[in-house]
Amino acid sequence: MNPDNSERPDTRPKLLLVDDEPANLQVLRQVLHEDYRLLFARDGYKALELARAEAPHLILLDVMMPGLSGLDVCRTLKAQEATAGIPVIFVTALADVQDETQGFEAGAVDYIGKPISPAIVRARVRTHLRLVRAEVLRETRQQIVLTLGRASEYKDNETGWHVLRMSHYSRILALAAGFDEAEAEDLMHAAPMHDVGKIGIPDAVLQKAGPLDEREWDIMRRHPLIGAEILGQHQSGLLSMARRIALAHHEKWDGSGYPEGLAGETIPIEARIVAIADVFDALTSVRPYKEAWTVERAAEYVREQAGKHFDPRLVEIFLGELPKVVEVRERFLEEG
C-alpha cells in the first residue's frame, strides 16, 4: 500500500468565494488557500450553480455585482432547501447601516468590509465554521438519541407513535412551565429516551402477557438504572438531560416511586414533565392489555394523582394546556 499523503482525501472545509472582480478573488485566495478548499465564482448565476453542486461549508459573497446582486443570490440560496443552511458572509465596500440591515434580512450571518483585513477574514470564517460544526454536532446527538429511542421500542409493546406524542406533550408542558424554546426543544428530543433501559430487560419479563410476579417486577424496576448506564455521564446538553429523564421518570412526587425513592422537587423537573406526558398518552392509547381511555377520563386521573404521583403545579399547567395536547394527539394517532 502506498502511504503517500497525497492519496488521502482533502477534508478541509470548503469555501465558495464570489466576486465579479478577479483581483478581489485573488486577495481572498491568498488569505484562505492554506486552510480551506476554495471554489470561485465571478457572477451570481455561477455562484448558485456551485452552491447547489458542491455544498460549500461557507460562502463569502460580494454584494455589488452585475446581473444577480449578492442580495439576490443570498435570497435565492435561503429559499432553496438544499442551500438554505449554508452560512453567507457578505464582503462589501457598502458600510451603511441600511445596507447591512438589507443583508441580514436577506439571510447573511455577517459582514466584512472592503478593503479586507486578512486577520478579520480568517477570524470571521473560523467563527462561523465553528458555529456550523456545533449545529451539526447537535443534530448528530439528536439523531443518536432518537435512534436509541427507536431501539427500545422494539423491545416493548409501545409504538413509535406513543413516543412521538409524549415527546410533543412534554414540549408543550415545558414551554408552559417556563422553559425557553431551546430547552423545550431539547426536552422533546430527549424524551424518547425515557425507556431506553428496557433494552436490558429480558424479553420473558418485558413481553409477558400476564401480570408480573414480585421477582419479575424487581427485574423490571431496574430499567431506569440500565437506561442511565447506557446514556452515560455528561456534563451538560441533550444526553445529560436524557439521562436524568431515563433515571427518574418513574419517581413519584410522594416518594413512592423508583429506583431511588426521590420525592418532590428532588426529582429533576424534566423527569416530572415526562412522567405526566408518558402516563397520559399511555392511558389514552390502546394496549394489548387495555382499551384506550377517553381524554376526559385520563385528565381526571392525572388530576387525582397531583401530589401523589405527579408534581401538582405541573398537573395544573398540563391540564390548562390540554387543548394543545389533544391537537397533537389527533395529529399523531396510531395508523391502522
C-alpha positions as CSV (number, residue, x, y, z in Angstrom):
1,M,0.0,0.0,0.0
2,N,1.3,3.4,-0.9
3,P,1.4,5.6,2.2
4,D,1.7,8.8,0.1
5,N,-0.3,11.5,1.9
6,S,-1.4,12.9,-1.4
7,E,-3.9,10.0,-1.7
8,R,-5.7,11.0,1.5
9,P,-8.9,12.9,0.8
10,D,-8.8,16.6,1.5
11,T,-11.2,17.1,4.4
12,R,-10.6,20.9,4.9
13,P,-13.8,23.0,4.9
14,K,-14.9,24.1,1.5
15,L,-15.5,27.8,0.9
16,L,-17.2,29.4,-2.1
17,L,-15.8,32.9,-2.9
18,V,-18.0,35.1,-5.1
19,D,-16.9,38.4,-6.6
20,D,-17.0,39.9,-10.1
21,E,-13.5,41.4,-9.7
22,P,-10.7,38.8,-10.3
23,A,-8.4,40.9,-8.1
24,N,-10.7,40.6,-5.1
25,L,-10.9,36.9,-5.6
26,Q,-7.1,36.7,-5.8
27,V,-6.7,38.6,-2.5
28,L,-9.2,36.2,-0.8
29,R,-7.4,33.2,-2.3
30,Q,-4.1,34.3,-0.8
31,V,-5.6,34.8,2.6
32,L,-7.5,31.5,2.7
33,H,-6.0,28.9,0.4
34,E,-3.7,27.2,3.0
35,D,-6.5,26.3,5.4
36,Y,-9.5,25.7,3.1
37,R,-10.6,24.2,-0.2
38,L,-11.7,27.1,-2.4
39,L,-14.3,27.4,-5.1
40,F,-14.6,30.6,-7.2
41,A,-17.5,32.3,-9.0
42,R,-17.5,35.7,-10.8
43,D,-21.3,36.1,-11.1
44,G,-24.4,35.2,-9.2
45,Y,-25.6,32.5,-11.6
46,K,-22.3,30.6,-11.3
47,A,-22.4,31.1,-7.5
48,L,-25.9,29.4,-7.3
49,E,-24.7,26.6,-9.6
50,L,-21.7,25.9,-7.5
51,A,-23.6,26.2,-4.2
52,R,-26.1,23.5,-5.3
53,A,-23.5,21.2,-6.8
54,E,-20.6,21.5,-4.3
55,A,-22.5,22.2,-1.0
56,P,-19.7,24.5,0.4
57,H,-19.5,25.0,4.2
58,L,-19.5,28.8,3.9
59,I,-19.9,31.4,1.2
60,L,-18.1,34.8,1.0
61,L,-20.2,36.9,-1.3
62,D,-19.8,40.3,-2.9
63,V,-22.9,42.5,-2.8
64,M,-22.4,44.8,-5.8
65,M,-22.3,42.5,-8.9
66,P,-23.9,42.9,-12.4
67,G,-26.8,40.7,-13.2
68,L,-27.7,39.0,-9.9
69,S,-26.6,41.1,-7.0
70,G,-25.2,39.5,-3.8
71,L,-28.6,40.2,-2.1
72,D,-30.4,38.3,-4.9
73,V,-28.0,35.4,-4.6
74,C,-28.4,35.2,-0.8
75,R,-32.2,35.3,-1.0
76,T,-32.2,32.5,-3.6
77,L,-29.9,30.4,-1.5
78,K,-32.1,30.8,1.6
79,A,-35.2,30.0,-0.4
80,Q,-33.9,26.6,-1.6
81,E,-33.8,23.7,0.9
82,A,-30.5,22.3,-0.5
83,T,-28.6,25.6,0.2
84,A,-30.6,27.3,2.9
85,G,-28.3,26.1,5.7
86,I,-25.1,27.4,4.1
87,P,-23.9,30.5,6.0
88,V,-23.3,33.6,3.9
89,I,-20.8,36.4,4.8
90,F,-21.1,39.5,2.7
91,V,-17.7,41.0,1.6
92,T,-18.5,44.6,0.5
93,A,-17.5,48.2,0.4
94,L,-21.0,49.1,1.4
95,A,-20.9,50.1,5.1
96,D,-24.2,51.9,5.5
97,V,-26.4,50.6,8.3
98,Q,-29.3,50.3,5.9
99,D,-27.1,48.1,3.6
100,E,-26.2,45.9,6.5
101,T,-29.8,45.6,7.5
102,Q,-30.8,44.5,4.0
103,G,-28.0,41.9,4.0
104,F,-29.1,40.4,7.3
105,E,-32.7,40.4,6.2
106,A,-31.6,38.5,3.1
107,G,-30.1,35.8,5.3
108,A,-26.5,36.7,5.7
109,V,-24.8,35.9,9.0
110,D,-22.0,38.5,8.9
111,Y,-20.4,41.5,7.0
112,I,-16.7,42.0,6.2
113,G,-15.8,45.4,4.8
114,K,-13.5,46.1,1.9
115,P,-10.6,46.6,1.7
116,I,-10.4,43.4,3.7
117,S,-8.1,42.8,6.7
118,P,-6.7,39.2,6.4
119,A,-6.8,38.8,10.2
120,I,-10.5,39.7,10.2
121,V,-11.4,37.4,7.3
122,R,-9.7,34.5,8.9
123,A,-11.3,35.1,12.3
124,R,-14.8,35.5,10.9
125,V,-14.5,32.4,8.8
126,R,-13.2,30.4,11.7
127,T,-16.0,31.6,14.0
128,H,-18.8,30.8,11.6
129,L,-17.4,27.4,10.7
130,R,-17.3,26.6,14.4
131,L,-21.0,27.5,14.7
132,V,-21.7,25.2,11.7
133,R,-19.8,22.4,13.4
134,A,-21.6,23.0,16.7
135,E,-25.0,22.7,14.9
136,V,-24.0,19.6,13.1
137,L,-22.9,18.0,16.3
138,R,-26.1,19.0,18.0
139,E,-28.2,17.4,15.2
140,T,-26.0,14.3,15.3
141,R,-26.6,13.9,19.0
142,Q,-30.3,14.3,18.5
143,Q,-30.2,11.6,15.9
144,I,-28.3,9.3,18.3
145,V,-30.9,9.9,21.0
146,L,-33.8,9.2,18.6
147,T,-32.1,6.1,17.2
148,L,-31.7,4.6,20.7
149,G,-35.3,5.6,21.5
150,R,-36.5,3.6,18.5
151,A,-34.3,0.6,19.5
152,S,-36.1,0.5,22.9
153,E,-39.4,0.4,21.1
154,Y,-38.5,-3.0,19.5
155,K,-38.3,-4.5,23.0
156,D,-41.7,-3.2,24.2
157,N,-45.4,-3.2,23.3
158,E,-45.3,0.6,22.9
159,T,-45.2,2.2,19.5
160,G,-43.3,4.9,17.8
161,W,-46.5,6.9,17.7
162,H,-46.6,6.9,21.5
163,V,-43.0,8.1,21.8
164,L,-43.7,10.9,19.2
165,R,-46.9,12.0,21.0
166,M,-45.5,12.0,24.5
167,S,-42.4,13.9,23.3
168,H,-44.6,16.7,21.9
169,Y,-46.7,16.7,25.1
170,S,-43.5,17.1,27.1
171,R,-42.5,20.1,24.9
172,I,-45.9,21.8,25.4
173,L,-45.8,21.3,29.1
174,A,-42.2,22.5,29.3
175,L,-42.9,25.7,27.5
176,A,-45.9,26.4,29.7
177,A,-43.9,25.7,32.8
178,G,-41.3,28.4,31.9
179,F,-38.7,26.6,29.7
180,D,-37.3,28.7,26.9
181,E,-37.7,27.4,23.3
182,A,-34.2,25.8,23.1
183,E,-34.7,24.0,26.5
184,A,-38.2,22.7,25.4
185,E,-36.8,21.6,22.1
186,D,-34.0,19.6,23.9
187,L,-36.6,18.1,26.2
188,M,-38.7,17.0,23.2
189,H,-35.7,15.3,21.7
190,A,-34.6,13.7,25.0
191,A,-38.0,12.4,26.0
192,P,-37.9,9.4,23.6
193,M,-35.0,8.0,25.7
194,H,-37.1,7.6,28.8
195,D,-37.4,3.8,28.5
196,V,-34.1,3.1,26.7
197,G,-33.2,0.9,29.7
198,K,-35.8,-1.7,28.6
199,I,-33.2,-2.8,26.1
200,G,-31.6,-4.6,29.1
201,I,-34.7,-6.3,30.4
202,P,-35.2,-9.9,29.4
203,D,-38.0,-10.5,26.8
204,A,-39.6,-13.0,29.1
205,V,-40.3,-10.2,31.6
206,L,-40.8,-7.3,29.2
207,Q,-43.2,-9.1,26.9
208,K,-45.0,-11.3,29.4
209,A,-48.7,-11.4,28.6
210,G,-50.0,-11.7,32.1
211,P,-49.2,-9.7,35.3
212,L,-45.6,-9.8,36.6
213,D,-44.7,-11.5,39.9
214,E,-42.6,-9.8,42.5
215,R,-39.3,-11.2,41.2
216,E,-40.2,-10.0,37.7
217,W,-41.2,-6.6,39.0
218,D,-37.8,-6.4,40.7
219,I,-36.2,-7.0,37.3
220,M,-38.4,-4.5,35.5
221,R,-37.7,-1.8,38.1
222,R,-34.0,-2.0,37.0
223,H,-34.7,-0.4,33.6
224,P,-34.2,3.3,34.8
225,L,-30.7,2.4,36.1
226,I,-29.9,0.5,33.0
227,G,-31.0,3.4,30.9
228,A,-28.8,5.8,32.9
229,E,-25.9,3.5,32.4
230,I,-26.5,3.3,28.6
231,L,-26.6,7.0,28.3
232,G,-23.6,7.6,30.5
233,Q,-22.4,10.7,32.3
234,H,-22.3,14.0,30.5
235,Q,-21.6,17.5,31.9
236,S,-24.4,19.2,30.1
237,G,-26.6,19.1,26.9
238,L,-29.1,16.8,25.4
239,L,-27.6,13.5,26.5
240,S,-27.3,14.7,30.1
241,M,-31.0,15.7,30.1
242,A,-31.9,12.3,28.5
243,R,-30.0,10.5,31.3
244,R,-31.9,12.5,34.0
245,I,-35.2,11.6,32.4
246,A,-34.3,7.9,31.9
247,L,-33.2,7.6,35.6
248,A,-36.1,9.5,37.3
249,H,-39.2,9.2,35.2
250,H,-40.7,6.5,37.5
251,E,-40.1,8.5,40.6
252,K,-43.2,9.9,42.3
253,W,-43.9,13.2,43.9
254,D,-44.8,11.5,47.2
255,G,-41.6,9.4,47.3
256,S,-43.2,6.1,46.5
257,G,-41.5,5.7,43.1
258,Y,-38.3,4.0,41.9
259,P,-35.4,3.4,41.6
260,E,-34.2,5.9,44.3
261,G,-37.4,6.9,46.1
262,L,-37.0,10.6,45.3
263,A,-39.7,13.0,46.3
264,G,-41.0,16.4,45.4
265,E,-38.5,18.8,43.8
266,T,-35.6,16.5,44.3
267,I,-36.9,14.7,41.2
268,P,-35.5,16.5,38.1
269,I,-38.1,18.7,36.5
270,E,-37.6,17.2,33.1
271,A,-38.5,13.7,34.6
272,R,-41.5,15.2,36.3
273,I,-42.7,16.6,33.0
274,V,-42.1,13.4,31.0
275,A,-43.9,11.3,33.7
276,I,-47.1,13.2,33.1
277,A,-46.8,13.1,29.3
278,D,-45.9,9.4,29.3
279,V,-48.8,8.3,31.6
280,F,-51.4,10.5,29.9
281,D,-50.5,9.1,26.5
282,A,-50.4,5.5,27.7
283,L,-53.8,5.9,29.3
284,T,-55.4,7.3,26.1
285,S,-53.8,4.6,23.8
286,V,-54.9,1.1,23.0
287,R,-52.6,-1.6,24.5
288,P,-52.8,-5.4,24.2
289,Y,-54.0,-5.5,27.8
290,K,-56.4,-2.4,27.8
291,E,-58.7,-0.2,25.8
292,A,-57.9,3.4,25.3
293,W,-59.3,5.8,27.9
294,T,-61.1,8.9,26.9
295,V,-59.2,12.2,27.2
296,E,-61.6,13.3,29.9
297,R,-61.0,10.1,32.0
298,A,-57.2,10.3,31.6
299,A,-57.2,14.0,32.5
300,E,-59.2,13.2,35.7
301,Y,-56.8,10.5,36.6
302,V,-53.9,12.9,36.2
303,R,-55.7,15.5,38.4
304,E,-56.3,12.8,41.1
305,Q,-52.6,11.9,41.1
306,A,-51.5,15.5,41.8
307,G,-49.4,15.5,44.9
308,K,-49.1,11.7,44.8
309,H,-47.6,10.5,41.5
310,F,-47.2,13.9,39.9
311,D,-46.0,17.4,40.7
312,P,-49.2,19.3,41.5
313,R,-48.0,22.6,39.9
314,L,-47.2,20.8,36.6
315,V,-50.5,18.9,36.7
316,E,-52.4,22.2,36.7
317,I,-50.3,23.6,33.9
318,F,-50.7,20.4,31.9
319,L,-54.5,20.4,32.2
320,G,-54.5,24.1,31.2
321,E,-52.7,23.1,28.0
322,L,-55.0,20.2,27.3
323,P,-56.4,21.6,24.0
324,K,-52.9,21.8,22.6
325,V,-52.2,18.2,23.8
326,V,-55.4,16.9,22.2
327,E,-54.4,18.6,19.0
328,V,-51.1,16.8,19.0
329,R,-52.9,13.5,19.8
330,E,-55.2,13.8,16.9
331,R,-52.4,14.7,14.5
332,F,-50.4,11.6,15.5
333,L,-53.0,8.9,16.0
334,E,-51.9,5.3,15.5
335,E,-52.1,4.2,11.9
336,G,-54.5,1.5,11.1
